[in-house]
Amino acid sequence: MRASSYFAPTLREVPAEAEIPSHKLLLRAGYLRKLGAGVYTYLPLAWKVIRKMEQVLREEQETISSVEMRMPTLVPKELMEETGRWGLDVVYKLQDRRKADFALGFTHEEVITDLARQELRSWRDLPVMLYQVQTKFRDEPRPRGGVIRTREFLMFDAYSFDRDVNAMDGSYKAQRTAYERFFQRIGLQYLIVDADGGAIGDLDNQEFMSLADAGEDTVLSCDACSYAANAEKCPVNPPADTDGATTASMSDVHTPNARTIDEVSTFLGTSPSAFIKTLIYAADGKPIVVLVRGDHTVNDVKLARIVGASELELAPESMVTAVTGAPVGFAGPVGLSGVPVYADHAVTVLKNAVTGANKADYHVTGVAAGRDFTWTTVADIRVAEDGDSCPMCASGTMRTTRGIEIGHIFKLGDKYSKAMQLDVMGEEGKPQAIQMGCYGIGMSRSLAAIVEASHDKDGIIWPISVAPFEVTLIVAARQDDAQYAAADAIYRDMKAAGIDVYFDDRDERAGVKFKDADLMGCPIRVVVGKGLATGVVEVKQRGVDGLDTVAVADVIDHVKQLRQRLLDELKPVTEHA
């Protein structure tokens, strides 16, 4: 492709809206343009990268007998009501002219299950694995990071249908291997972590995380074993009871204008770890009391599962006052009654704690768990932190990093098949529910994740397997007839040799072309310049110091060898079963 007829509008300045490297570079290098909050136009360069990722994905899916299809974007309300997901906040809803209700697909479990229940009759029809690459829509409350979290995005989603749990496990493992190979081939390093299934499913599921400072997920991994988990999922071991016997007695303390843990701990000269943080939540509209240690944070995902609530949020001030008799900031467990109390394990071993007194401007010291207050349920309800002991091995310590979720695989079991009455005639002549799995990869998010992981101060550094072009060919002086003729001949020879080349034939200064080439990030750069007088051109690998001086007659072979070496570096280390 010639630059003179291509559309790649670069920017010299960093857009004010962009905060993380991938967002800045994808805008500056002419890959994306913003249309609205969480809505982006993918320009030709970005679309080429995505199409190349799709091709790698299709090759790996074919290897595990996963078959491509396409499902509608419009999903009838009735289907989503069968699984109870019509009311989810992220769902975009609309009506047609006949007032029929539809959702814009945010994921397609209902649609694929409806198809399966129409077509699958017998255990002999199984297994089946189907996938699509399609635009999804989610009403995200806080889009961020360019295309890392958006309201409209491109996603691969696959679905497996199996006769029993063992077969479902096999499909899950096959997709996990396909994911590993896919991410290895597109040059994206990853960590596989245990995760929470959210609105999709609550059986075994794992996320593929690309570690990046700009990631919105907190990832914990053990420094002694292979265990890793998203902070939403990571279990926390109960603490040992090391505080000794209860000796202190309770005492009310006047704490004027001190509401927060930090304010009260400063006022009393006490560590936040000695506090009982008392929070009032509304669980499906009803109040509950939640207790965690003052230096810990409630894990809303864990809490929602333990409580069994479909809607969980901090209670409004009126509900807090009704439960505690005090303004927000002075709640404590002592004397509360008539409300379920959920206590984190770490609270139950405190013997000389500080907490709210359930009256304005007062706190209580000397509070002992079990003596001065009780609870309805004890559970792991806090966010795991750096330094926590590993929940899987005896000796490890959990360490935190940031990650971008690029893929997620789920065992669904019979969650959807039972809800939507999807069963087949089993081998013994009796109906049986089909066991399902689902698997997703954020294609547009993977685009950003690669840039987060592979860039420098000058621009993007694409892995050759998904680069928009393998080679940027630059004619240094467009007005020099000899340079242009040689560059044009090399361009034609590269195309004939199957090399994906971007020929910068613009009438611009060489420095501008070099800067744009670095910004765009194609892995190989060939420059036809002053060296042509001695029959040579320059070949440089993006992101690597130094360059090669190559005879014009040898440049095609040299580039092909360099391309093959770069592709070999991306060969998967995992094998399909």
DRENLOPA-201793 format. One record per residue (C-alpha): z, y, x; residue number from 1; residue in one letter. Coordinates in Angstrom, 1 decimal. Example, Ala and Ser with C-alpha at 12.3 -4.5 7.8 and 13.67 -1.06 7.14 Angstrom:
REC      pz      py      px   nr  rest
REC     7.8    -4.5    12.3    1     A
REC     7.1    -1.1    13.7    2     S
***
This chain:
REC      pz      py      px   nr  rest
REC     0.0     0.0     0.0    1     M
REC    -0.9     3.5     1.3    2     R
REC     1.8     6.1     1.1    3     A
REC    -0.8     8.7     0.0    4     S
REC    -1.2     6.8    -3.3    5     S
REC     2.4     5.5    -3.7    6     Y
REC     5.3     7.0    -5.6    7     F
REC     8.4     7.2    -3.4    8     A
REC    10.0    10.7    -3.8    9     P
REC    12.6    11.1    -1.1   10     T
REC    15.4    13.7    -1.1   11     L
REC    16.7    15.5     2.0   12     R
REC    20.1    16.4     0.5   13     E
REC    22.7    14.0    -0.9   14     V
REC    22.9    14.4    -4.7   15     P
REC    26.3    15.8    -5.8   16     A
REC    26.8    13.0    -8.3   17     E
REC    26.6    10.3    -5.6   18     A
REC    29.9     9.2    -4.0   19     E
REC    29.3     5.8    -2.4   20     I
REC    26.7     4.9     0.3   21     P
REC    24.4     2.7    -1.9   22     S
REC    24.2     5.4    -4.6   23     H
REC    23.5     8.1    -2.1   24     K
REC    20.8     6.2    -0.2   25     L
REC    19.1     4.7    -3.3   26     L
REC    18.7     8.2    -4.7   27     L
REC    17.7     9.8    -1.4   28     R
REC    15.2     7.1    -0.4   29     A
REC    13.4     7.2    -3.8   30     G
REC    14.6     4.0    -5.3   31     Y
REC    16.4     5.3    -8.4   32     L
REC    16.7     8.3   -10.6   33     R
REC    19.4     9.0   -13.2   34     K
REC    18.5     9.4   -16.8   35     L
REC    22.0     9.6   -18.2   36     G
REC    25.6     8.3   -17.7   37     A
REC    25.2     4.7   -16.6   38     G
REC    21.4     4.7   -17.2   39     V
REC    18.9     4.7   -14.4   40     Y
REC    15.1     4.5   -13.9   41     T
REC    14.1     2.0   -11.2   42     Y
REC    11.3     3.5    -9.2   43     L
REC     8.6     1.4    -7.6   44     P
REC    10.5     0.7    -4.4   45     L
REC    13.6    -0.6    -6.3   46     A
REC    11.5    -2.6    -8.7   47     W
REC     9.7    -4.4    -5.7   48     K
REC    13.1    -5.3    -4.3   49     V
REC    14.3    -6.7    -7.7   50     I
REC    11.1    -8.7    -8.2   51     R
REC    11.5   -10.2    -4.8   52     K
REC    15.1   -11.2    -5.6   53     M
REC    13.8   -12.7    -8.8   54     E
REC    11.3   -14.8    -7.0   55     Q
REC    14.0   -16.3    -4.7   56     V
REC    16.1   -16.9    -7.7   57     L
REC    13.3   -18.7    -9.6   58     R
REC    12.7   -21.0    -6.6   59     E
REC    16.4   -22.0    -6.4   60     E
REC    16.6   -22.5   -10.2   61     Q
REC    13.6   -24.7   -10.2   62     E
REC    15.2   -26.9    -7.5   63     T
REC    18.1   -27.7    -9.9   64     I
REC    15.7   -28.2   -12.9   65     S
REC    16.8   -25.0   -14.6   66     S
REC    13.9   -23.7   -16.8   67     V
REC    13.0   -20.0   -17.5   68     E
REC    12.8   -18.6   -21.0   69     M
REC    13.3   -15.3   -22.7   70     R
REC    15.7   -14.5   -25.6   71     M
REC    15.7   -11.4   -27.9   72     P
REC    17.6    -8.3   -27.0   73     T
REC    18.6    -7.8   -30.7   74     L
REC    21.3   -10.1   -31.7   75     V
REC    22.2   -10.5   -35.4   76     P
REC    25.8    -9.6   -36.4   77     K
REC    26.2   -12.9   -38.1   78     E
REC    25.8   -14.9   -34.9   79     L
REC    28.5   -12.8   -33.1   80     M
REC    30.9   -13.1   -36.0   81     E
REC    30.8   -16.9   -35.6   82     E
REC    32.4   -16.5   -32.2   83     T
REC    34.6   -13.5   -33.0   84     G
REC    32.9   -11.2   -30.5   85     R
REC    31.3    -8.7   -32.9   86     W
REC    34.3    -6.4   -32.6   87     G
REC    34.3    -6.1   -28.8   88     L
REC    34.4    -2.5   -27.6   89     D
REC    31.5    -3.0   -25.1   90     V
REC    29.0    -4.1   -27.8   91     V
REC    26.3    -1.6   -28.7   92     Y
REC    25.7    -1.9   -32.5   93     K
REC    22.8    -0.6   -34.7   94     L
REC    21.3    -1.1   -38.1   95     Q
REC    17.7    -1.5   -39.1   96     D
REC    16.1     0.3   -42.1   97     R
REC    17.4    -2.4   -44.4   98     R
REC    21.0    -1.8   -43.2   99     K
REC    21.1    -5.2   -41.4  100     A
REC    23.5    -5.1   -38.4  101     D
REC    22.5    -6.0   -34.9  102     F
REC    23.9    -5.8   -31.4  103     A
REC    22.1    -5.1   -28.2  104     L
REC    22.6    -8.2   -26.1  105     G
REC    25.5    -7.9   -23.6  106     F
REC    25.3   -11.6   -22.9  107     T
REC    23.6   -14.4   -24.8  108     H
REC    26.0   -17.3   -25.5  109     E
REC    25.5   -16.9   -29.2  110     E
REC    21.8   -16.8   -29.1  111     V
REC    21.3   -19.7   -26.8  112     I
REC    23.9   -21.8   -28.7  113     T
REC    22.0   -21.0   -32.0  114     D
REC    18.8   -22.2   -30.4  115     L
REC    20.5   -25.4   -29.1  116     A
REC    22.0   -26.3   -32.5  117     R
REC    18.5   -26.1   -34.0  118     Q
REC    16.8   -28.2   -31.3  119     E
REC    19.3   -30.7   -29.8  120     L
REC    20.0   -33.8   -31.8  121     R
REC    21.1   -36.6   -29.6  122     S
REC    22.8   -37.3   -26.3  123     W
REC    19.4   -38.4   -25.1  124     R
REC    18.2   -34.7   -25.3  125     D
REC    20.7   -33.8   -22.6  126     L
REC    21.2   -32.3   -20.0  127     P
REC    19.4   -29.0   -20.6  128     V
REC    19.6   -25.9   -18.4  129     M
REC    17.9   -22.7   -19.4  130     L
REC    17.8   -19.2   -17.9  131     Y
REC    16.4   -15.8   -18.3  132     Q
REC    16.2   -12.4   -16.4  133     V
REC    16.7    -9.7   -18.9  134     Q
REC    18.1    -6.2   -19.5  135     T
REC    21.6    -6.2   -20.9  136     K
REC    23.6    -3.4   -22.6  137     F
REC    27.3    -2.8   -22.4  138     R
REC    29.1     0.4   -23.6  139     D
REC    31.1     0.8   -20.4  140     E
REC    33.8     3.5   -20.7  141     P
REC    33.4     4.6   -17.1  142     R
REC    30.0     3.9   -15.5  143     P
REC    30.3     4.4   -11.7  144     R
REC    28.7     3.7    -8.3  145     G
REC    25.1     4.2    -9.3  146     G
REC    23.9     0.8   -10.5  147     V
REC    27.1    -1.0    -9.6  148     I
REC    28.5    -0.4   -13.1  149     R
REC    26.1     0.8   -15.7  150     T
REC    25.4     0.7   -19.5  151     R
REC    22.0    -0.8   -19.1  152     E
REC    21.4    -3.3   -16.3  153     F
REC    19.2    -6.2   -15.3  154     L
REC    20.9    -9.6   -15.3  155     M
REC    20.1   -13.3   -14.6  156     F
REC    21.9   -15.5   -17.1  157     D
REC    21.7   -19.3   -17.3  158     A
REC    23.2   -21.8   -19.8  159     Y
REC    23.8   -25.5   -19.4  160     S
REC    24.3   -28.1   -22.1  161     F
REC    25.8   -31.5   -21.2  162     D
REC    27.1   -34.6   -23.0  163     R
REC    30.6   -34.6   -21.5  164     D
REC    33.0   -32.9   -19.2  165     V
REC    31.9   -34.8   -16.1  166     N
REC    28.3   -33.8   -16.7  167     A
REC    29.3   -30.2   -17.3  168     M
REC    31.1   -30.3   -13.9  169     D
REC    27.9   -31.5   -12.3  170     G
REC    25.9   -28.6   -13.8  171     S
REC    28.5   -26.2   -12.7  172     Y
REC    28.4   -27.5    -9.1  173     K
REC    24.6   -27.4    -9.1  174     A
REC    24.6   -23.7   -10.1  175     Q
REC    27.3   -22.9    -7.6  176     R
REC    25.1   -24.4    -4.8  177     T
REC    22.0   -22.5    -6.2  178     A
REC    24.0   -19.3    -6.1  179     Y
REC    25.1   -19.9    -2.5  180     E
REC    21.5   -20.5    -1.4  181     R
REC    20.2   -17.5    -3.4  182     F
REC    22.7   -15.0    -1.8  183     F
REC    22.2   -16.5     1.6  184     Q
REC    18.4   -16.1     1.3  185     R
REC    18.6   -12.4     0.2  186     I
REC    21.0   -11.7     3.1  187     G
REC    24.0   -10.9     1.0  188     L
REC    27.3   -12.3     2.4  189     Q
REC    29.8   -13.3    -0.3  190     Y
REC    33.2   -14.7    -1.0  191     L
REC    33.8   -17.2    -3.8  192     I
REC    37.0   -16.3    -5.7  193     V
REC    38.9   -17.6    -8.7  194     D
REC    38.5   -15.2   -11.6  195     A
REC    39.4   -14.4   -15.2  196     D
REC    36.8   -15.3   -17.8  197     G
REC    37.4   -12.3   -20.0  198     G
REC    35.4   -12.4   -23.2  199     A
REC    33.1   -15.1   -22.0  200     I
REC    35.4   -18.1   -21.4  201     G
REC    38.8   -19.2   -20.2  202     D
REC    38.2   -22.4   -18.4  203     L
REC    37.4   -22.8   -14.7  204     D
REC    35.3   -19.9   -13.5  205     N
REC    34.5   -18.2   -10.2  206     Q
REC    33.1   -14.9    -9.0  207     E
REC    30.8   -14.3    -6.1  208     F
REC    32.1   -11.2    -4.4  209     M
REC    30.3    -9.0    -1.8  210     S
REC    33.0    -7.4     0.2  211     L
REC    32.6    -3.7     0.4  212     A
REC    34.9    -0.6     0.6  213     D
REC    33.1     0.8    -2.4  214     A
REC    33.8    -2.3    -4.5  215     G
REC    35.7    -1.8    -7.8  216     E
REC    37.5    -5.2    -7.7  217     D
REC    40.5    -6.0    -5.6  218     T
REC    40.1    -9.4    -3.9  219     V
REC    43.0   -11.4    -2.4  220     L
REC    42.4   -14.1     0.1  221     S
REC    44.9   -16.3     2.0  222     C
REC    45.1   -15.9     5.8  223     D
REC    46.0   -19.6     6.2  224     A
REC    43.8   -21.5     3.7  225     C
REC    40.5   -21.0     1.8  226     S
REC    42.1   -19.8    -1.4  227     Y
REC    40.8   -16.4    -2.8  228     A
REC    41.0   -14.8    -6.2  229     A
REC    40.3   -11.6    -8.0  230     N
REC    43.5    -9.6    -8.4  231     A
REC    43.1   -10.0   -12.2  232     E
REC    43.4   -13.7   -11.8  233     K
REC    45.5   -14.3    -8.7  234     C
REC    48.8   -16.1    -9.5  235     P
REC    52.1   -14.8    -8.0  236     V
REC    54.8   -17.2    -6.9  237     N
REC    58.3   -16.7    -8.5  238     P
REC    60.7   -15.1    -6.0  239     P
REC    63.7   -16.8    -4.7  240     A
REC    67.1   -15.6    -6.1  241     D
REC    68.4   -13.9    -3.0  242     T
REC    70.5   -11.1    -4.5  243     D
REC    73.7   -13.1    -4.6  244     G
REC    76.3   -12.8    -7.3  245     A
REC    76.5   -10.1    -9.9  246     T
REC    79.2    -7.6    -8.9  247     T
REC    78.1    -4.2   -10.0  248     A
REC    78.9    -2.8   -13.4  249     S
REC    76.6    -0.6   -15.5  250     M
REC    76.9     3.1   -15.5  251     S
REC    74.9     5.8   -17.3  252     D
REC    73.6     8.5   -14.9  253     V
REC    72.2    11.9   -15.9  254     H
REC    68.7    12.2   -14.5  255     T
REC    67.3    15.6   -15.8  256     P
REC    63.6    16.0   -15.6  257     N
REC    63.1    12.6   -13.9  258     A
REC    61.0    10.2   -15.8  259     R
REC    58.8     8.3   -13.4  260     T
REC    60.0     5.6   -10.9  261     I
REC    59.2     7.8    -8.0  262     D
REC    61.1    10.8    -9.5  263     E
REC    64.2     8.8   -10.4  264     V
REC    64.2     6.8    -7.1  265     S
REC    64.1    10.1    -5.2  266     T
REC    66.9    11.5    -7.4  267     F
REC    69.1     8.5    -6.9  268     L
REC    68.1     7.7    -3.4  269     G
REC    67.2     4.1    -4.5  270     T
REC    64.1     2.0    -3.6  271     S
REC    61.6     1.5    -6.4  272     P
REC    62.0    -2.3    -5.8  273     S
REC    65.5    -1.9    -7.4  274     A
REC    64.1    -0.6   -10.6  275     F
REC    63.2    -2.4   -13.8  276     I
REC    60.0    -0.7   -15.2  277     K
REC    60.1    -1.0   -19.0  278     T
REC    56.8    -0.5   -20.8  279     L
REC    56.1    -0.7   -24.5  280     I
REC    52.7    -2.1   -25.4  281     Y
REC    50.9    -2.4   -28.7  282     A
REC    49.7    -6.0   -29.0  283     A
REC    47.3    -6.3   -31.9  284     D
REC    49.1    -3.2   -33.3  285     G
REC    52.6    -4.6   -32.9  286     K
REC    55.1    -3.5   -30.3  287     P
REC    56.2    -5.7   -27.4  288     I
REC    58.4    -4.9   -24.4  289     V
REC    57.2    -5.7   -20.9  290     V
REC    59.4    -5.7   -17.8  291     L
REC    58.2    -5.6   -14.2  292     V
REC    59.9    -4.6   -11.0  293     R
REC    59.6    -0.9   -10.2  294     G
REC    57.3    -1.3    -7.3  295     D
REC    55.0    -3.7    -9.2  296     H
REC    52.1    -3.2   -11.7  297     T
REC    51.6    -5.0   -15.0  298     V
REC    48.5    -7.2   -15.0  299     N
REC    47.0    -6.4   -18.4  300     D
REC    44.7    -9.4   -18.2  301     V
REC    47.5   -11.9   -17.5  302     K
REC    49.7   -10.2   -20.1  303     L
REC    47.0   -10.4   -22.8  304     A
REC    46.6   -14.1   -22.3  305     R
REC    50.3   -14.8   -22.3  306     I
REC    50.9   -12.7   -25.4  307     V
REC    47.7   -14.1   -27.1  308     G
REC    46.6   -10.6   -28.1  309     A
REC    42.9    -9.7   -28.6  310     S
REC    43.8    -6.0   -28.3  311     E
REC    46.4    -4.8   -25.9  312     L
REC    47.2    -1.2   -24.9  313     E
REC    50.1     1.0   -23.9  314     L
REC    51.9     2.0   -27.1  315     A
REC    51.6     5.6   -28.4  316     P
REC    54.6     7.9   -28.0  317     E
REC    55.6     7.4   -31.7  318     S
REC    55.9     3.6   -31.2  319     M
REC    57.8     4.0   -28.0  320     V
REC    60.3     6.3   -29.7  321     T
REC    60.6     3.9   -32.7  322     A
REC    61.4     1.0   -30.3  323     V
REC    63.7     2.7   -27.8  324     T
REC    65.1     5.7   -29.7  325     G
REC    64.1     7.8   -26.7  326     A
REC    61.1     9.8   -25.4  327     P
REC    58.5     8.2   -23.0  328     V
REC    60.0     7.7   -19.6  329     G
REC    63.5     6.6   -20.4  330     F
REC    62.9     3.1   -21.8  331     A
REC    65.1     0.2   -20.6  332     G
REC    65.8    -3.4   -21.8  333     P
REC    69.6    -3.0   -22.3  334     V
REC    70.4    -2.9   -26.0  335     G
REC    66.9    -3.4   -27.3  336     L
REC    66.5    -5.8   -30.2  337     S
REC    64.0    -7.0   -32.7  338     G
REC    61.1    -6.8   -30.3  339     V
REC    59.6    -9.6   -28.1  340     P
REC    60.5    -9.0   -24.4  341     V
REC    58.2   -10.3   -21.7  342     Y
REC    59.8   -10.3   -18.3  343     A
REC    58.0   -10.9   -14.9  344     D
REC    59.7   -13.5   -12.7  345     H
REC    60.7   -10.8   -10.2  346     A
REC    62.8    -9.0   -12.8  347     V
REC    64.9   -12.0   -13.7  348     T
REC    66.6   -12.1   -10.2  349     V
REC    67.7    -8.5   -10.1  350     L
REC    71.5    -8.1   -10.0  351     K
REC    72.0    -4.4    -9.3  352     N
REC    69.0    -2.7   -10.9  353     A
REC    68.2     0.8   -12.3  354     V
REC    66.4     1.2   -15.6  355     T
REC    66.0     3.7   -18.5  356     G
REC    69.0     4.2   -20.7  357     A
REC    67.0     4.6   -24.0  358     N
REC    68.1     8.2   -24.3  359     K
REC    66.6    11.3   -23.0  360     A
REC    67.4    12.3   -19.3  361     D
REC    69.5     9.2   -18.7  362     Y
REC    69.1     6.1   -16.6  363     H
REC    71.5     3.1   -16.1  364     V
REC    72.6     1.7   -12.8  365     T
REC    74.2    -1.6   -12.0  366     G
REC    72.1    -3.6   -14.4  367     V
REC    72.1    -7.4   -14.0  368     A
REC    69.3    -9.5   -15.4  369     A
REC    70.7   -12.2   -17.7  370     G
REC    74.1   -10.5   -18.0  371     R
REC    73.1    -7.2   -19.5  372     D
REC    69.8    -8.0   -21.2  373     F
REC    67.8   -11.1   -22.0  374     T
REC    64.1   -11.8   -22.6  375     W
REC    61.9   -13.7   -24.9  376     T
REC    59.5   -15.0   -22.3  377     T
REC    59.5   -15.2   -18.5  378     V
REC    56.0   -15.3   -16.9  379     A
REC    53.8   -14.1   -14.1  380     D
REC    52.6   -10.8   -15.5  381     I
REC    52.2    -8.6   -12.5  382     R
REC    49.2    -7.8   -10.2  383     V
REC    49.2    -9.8    -7.0  384     A
REC    49.5    -7.6    -3.9  385     E
REC    48.8    -7.6    -0.2  386     D
REC    51.6    -9.6     1.5  387     G
REC    52.4   -11.9    -1.4  388     D
REC    52.8   -15.6    -0.5  389     S
REC    49.8   -17.8    -1.2  390     C
REC    50.0   -19.6    -4.5  391     P
REC    48.1   -22.6    -3.1  392     M
REC    49.6   -23.3     0.3  393     C
REC    53.1   -23.2     1.7  394     A
REC    52.5   -21.0     4.7  395     S
REC    49.8   -18.4     3.9  396     G
REC    50.0   -14.7     3.1  397     T
REC    47.6   -13.0     0.7  398     M
REC    45.5   -10.1     2.1  399     R
REC    43.6    -7.6     0.0  400     T
REC    40.0    -6.4     0.3  401     T
REC    37.6    -4.6    -2.0  402     R
REC    34.6    -6.4    -3.5  403     G
REC    31.6    -6.0    -5.7  404     I
REC    31.1    -8.8    -8.3  405     E
REC    27.5   -10.0    -7.8  406     I
REC    27.7   -13.3    -9.6  407     G
REC    30.0   -15.2   -12.0  408     H
REC    29.9   -18.9   -13.1  409     I
REC    31.8   -20.4   -16.0  410     F
REC    32.7   -23.7   -17.5  411     K
REC    32.7   -23.0   -21.2  412     L
REC    33.5   -26.5   -22.5  413     G
REC    33.2   -26.6   -26.2  414     D
REC    34.3   -23.0   -26.9  415     K
REC    31.0   -22.0   -28.3  416     Y
REC    29.7   -25.3   -29.4  417     S
REC    32.7   -25.8   -31.7  418     K
REC    32.7   -22.3   -33.0  419     A
REC    29.0   -22.6   -33.9  420     M
REC    29.0   -26.3   -34.8  421     Q
REC    26.8   -27.4   -32.0  422     L
REC    27.1   -31.1   -31.7  423     D
REC    24.8   -34.1   -31.1  424     V
REC    24.9   -37.8   -32.0  425     M
REC    26.8   -39.5   -29.2  426     G
REC    25.9   -42.8   -27.5  427     E
REC    28.4   -44.5   -29.8  428     E
REC    26.8   -43.2   -32.9  429     G
REC    29.4   -40.5   -33.6  430     K
REC    28.9   -36.7   -33.5  431     P
REC    30.3   -35.0   -30.4  432     Q
REC    30.6   -31.4   -29.3  433     A
REC    28.3   -30.4   -26.4  434     I
REC    29.9   -29.2   -23.2  435     Q
REC    28.5   -25.9   -22.0  436     M
REC    28.4   -23.7   -18.9  437     G
REC    27.1   -20.2   -18.3  438     C
REC    26.1   -18.4   -15.2  439     Y
REC    25.3   -14.8   -14.5  440     G
REC    24.0   -12.7   -11.6  441     I
REC    23.8    -8.9   -11.7  442     G
REC    20.3    -8.2   -10.3  443     M
REC    20.6    -4.4   -10.3  444     S
REC    24.2    -4.7    -8.9  445     R
REC    23.0    -7.0    -6.1  446     S
REC    20.4    -4.3    -5.2  447     L
REC    23.3    -1.9    -4.6  448     A
REC    25.5    -4.5    -2.9  449     A
REC    22.9    -5.2    -0.3  450     I
REC    22.7    -1.5     0.5  451     V
REC    26.5    -1.2     0.7  452     E
REC    26.5    -4.1     3.2  453     A
REC    23.5    -3.1     5.2  454     S
REC    22.9     0.5     6.1  455     H
REC    23.6     3.0     8.9  456     D
REC    23.7     6.8     9.1  457     K
REC    19.9     7.0     8.9  458     D
REC    19.3     4.9     5.8  459     G
REC    19.0     1.4     4.4  460     I
REC    18.4    -1.8     6.4  461     I
REC    16.8    -4.4     4.1  462     W
REC    16.8    -8.1     4.8  463     P
REC    13.2    -9.0     5.2  464     I
REC    13.2   -11.5     2.2  465     S
REC    13.7    -8.7    -0.3  466     V
REC    12.6    -5.6     1.5  467     A
REC    10.2    -3.5    -0.6  468     P
REC     7.7    -3.9     2.3  469     F
REC     8.1    -6.1     5.4  470     E
REC     6.4    -3.5     7.6  471     V
REC     6.1     0.3     7.7  472     T
REC     3.0     1.3     9.5  473     L
REC     2.9     4.9    10.7  474     I
REC     0.0     6.8    12.1  475     V
REC     1.8     9.5    14.2  476     A
REC    -1.0    12.1    14.0  477     A
REC    -3.1    11.8    10.8  478     R
REC    -5.6    14.3    12.0  479     Q
REC    -6.3    12.3    15.2  480     D
REC    -9.4    10.3    14.3  481     D
REC    -8.9     7.5    16.8  482     A
REC    -5.2     7.0    15.8  483     Q
REC    -6.1     6.9    12.1  484     Y
REC    -9.0     4.5    12.6  485     A
REC    -6.8     2.2    14.6  486     A
REC    -4.0     2.4    12.1  487     A
REC    -6.4     1.8     9.2  488     D
REC    -7.8    -1.3    11.0  489     A
REC    -4.3    -2.7    11.6  490     I
REC    -3.4    -2.0     8.0  491     Y
REC    -6.4    -4.0     6.8  492     R
REC    -5.7    -6.9     9.2  493     D
REC    -2.0    -7.0     8.1  494     M
REC    -3.0    -7.3     4.5  495     K
REC    -5.5   -10.0     5.3  496     A
REC    -2.7   -11.9     7.2  497     A
REC    -0.4   -11.8     4.2  498     G
REC     1.9    -9.2     5.6  499     I
REC     3.5    -6.9     3.0  500     D
REC     2.8    -3.5     4.6  501     V
REC     3.4     0.2     3.7  502     Y
REC     0.9     2.4     5.5  503     F
REC     2.3     5.9     5.9  504     D
REC    -1.0     7.7     6.1  505     D
REC     0.3    11.1     4.9  506     R
REC    -0.6    14.3     6.7  507     D
REC     3.0    14.9     7.7  508     E
REC     4.7    15.5    11.0  509     R
REC     5.6    12.2    12.8  510     A
REC     9.3    13.1    12.7  511     G
REC     9.2    13.3     8.9  512     V
REC     7.6     9.9     8.7  513     K
REC    10.1     8.4    11.1  514     F
REC    13.0     9.7     9.0  515     K
REC    11.5     8.5     5.8  516     D
REC    10.9     5.1     7.3  517     A
REC    14.5     4.8     8.4  518     D
REC    15.7     6.0     5.0  519     L
REC    13.5     3.5     3.1  520     M
REC    14.8     0.7     5.3  521     G
REC    11.8    -1.7     5.8  522     C
REC    12.8    -4.1     8.5  523     P
REC     9.8    -3.7    10.9  524     I
REC     8.2    -0.4    12.0  525     R
REC     4.8    -0.2    13.7  526     V
REC     3.7     3.2    15.1  527     V
REC     0.2     4.0    16.2  528     V
REC     0.6     7.1    18.4  529     G
REC     0.0     8.4    21.9  530     K
REC     0.2     4.8    23.4  531     G
REC    -3.2     4.1    21.7  532     L
REC    -4.8     5.8    24.7  533     A
REC    -3.7     2.8    26.8  534     T
REC    -4.4     0.3    24.0  535     G
REC    -0.8    -0.2    22.8  536     V
REC     1.4     0.5    19.7  537     V
REC     5.1     0.5    19.2  538     E
REC     7.0    -2.2    17.2  539     V
REC    10.6    -1.6    16.3  540     K
REC    13.1    -3.6    14.2  541     Q
REC    15.1    -1.5    11.8  542     R
REC    18.7    -1.1    12.9  543     G
REC    18.2    -2.6    16.3  544     V
REC    18.1    -0.5    19.5  545     D
REC    15.0    -0.5    21.6  546     G
REC    11.3    -1.2    20.8  547     L
REC     8.4    -3.3    22.0  548     D
REC     5.2    -2.0    23.4  549     T
REC     2.4    -4.3    22.1  550     V
REC    -1.3    -4.5    22.7  551     A
REC    -3.3    -3.6    19.6  552     V
REC    -5.0    -6.9    19.8  553     A
REC    -1.7    -8.7    19.7  554     D
REC     0.2    -6.7    17.1  555     V
REC    -0.5    -9.0    14.1  556     I
REC     0.8   -12.1    15.9  557     D
REC     3.8   -10.1    17.2  558     H
REC     4.7    -8.9    13.7  559     V
REC     4.3   -12.4    12.2  560     K
REC     6.5   -13.9    14.8  561     Q
REC     9.2   -11.2    14.3  562     L
REC     8.9   -11.7    10.5  563     R
REC     9.4   -15.5    10.8  564     Q
REC    12.4   -15.0    13.1  565     R
REC    14.0   -12.7    10.6  566     L
REC    13.3   -15.1     7.7  567     L
REC    14.8   -18.0     9.8  568     D
REC    18.0   -16.0    10.1  569     E
REC    18.3   -16.1     6.3  570     L
REC    17.9   -19.8     5.9  571     K
REC    20.6   -21.3     3.7  572     P
REC    23.3   -23.4     5.2  573     V
REC    24.1   -25.2     1.9  574     T
REC    22.0   -28.0     0.6  575     E
REC    21.2   -29.0    -3.0  576     H
REC    22.6   -32.3    -4.1  577     A
***
